[in-house]
Amino acid sequence: MNLQAMIAEVQRELIESWKNQYNWGWFGKKEEANLTFRSYVQQGILSKEGYKEITGEDYNETSLNKS
């Protein structure tokens, strides 16, 4: 397995873990959790696609000011 494939696998596992924790409420209420994941997208830790997979919502930069 090459390095890029390994990184992609780790990212998939991380998203799956965060999704479970999100569903269990470990990141707090939905609004708080979404702000946390939005900050991860802004920092380049999480992709916009990963945000949608975790929260079920599209990442929308203008929604940052609404929450």
N, C-alpha and C positions, 0 to 999 in steps of 0.2 A: 504494500500500500504506500503510495507516495505521500509527501507531506500535505499537499492540498486536500487529498482525500481524507487524511487523518483529521485535518482542521475542520473540514465539512462535517465529519462524523461527530466530533466534539461539539460543534455548534448545534447539530440536530439534537444531541442528547441534552445539552443545556436548555434549549428551547422546550423540549419535552418536560424536563424537570421544572422549569419556571412555570410552564402551563399548569402542571399539577398543583404546584404551590399556589398559583393564582386562584385556581378553582377551589382550593381548600381554604382560601382566605388568609394565607400566611403573609401576604403583602399588604394587608389591611383592607379597608373598604375599597370598592371598585374604583372610585375617583382617585384615591391615594395610590392604589396599585398602578392605575393607568399613568399617573404622573411619573411614577418611578420608571416604568417601562419607556415612556416618552423620553425621559432623561437619558436612558440607556441608548436610545436611537440617536439622540443629539450627540452623545459622546462617541458614537461609532461602535458601541458594545453589542448592539442588537440591530438587525436590519428592519426595515419597514415591513417586510414580509413576515419576519419573526414576530413583530409586534402584533400583526393581524392574526397570526396563528395562535398567539397566547391569549389575546383579549377578544378576538372575534370582531374587532373593529378596524377599519382602515386607519392608518396613521395619517393624520392631517395636521400639518404644522400650525394652521390657524386655530385648531382646537386647543392648543396649549394655553391660550389666554382665557378659554371658556371654563376650564376646570378649576 
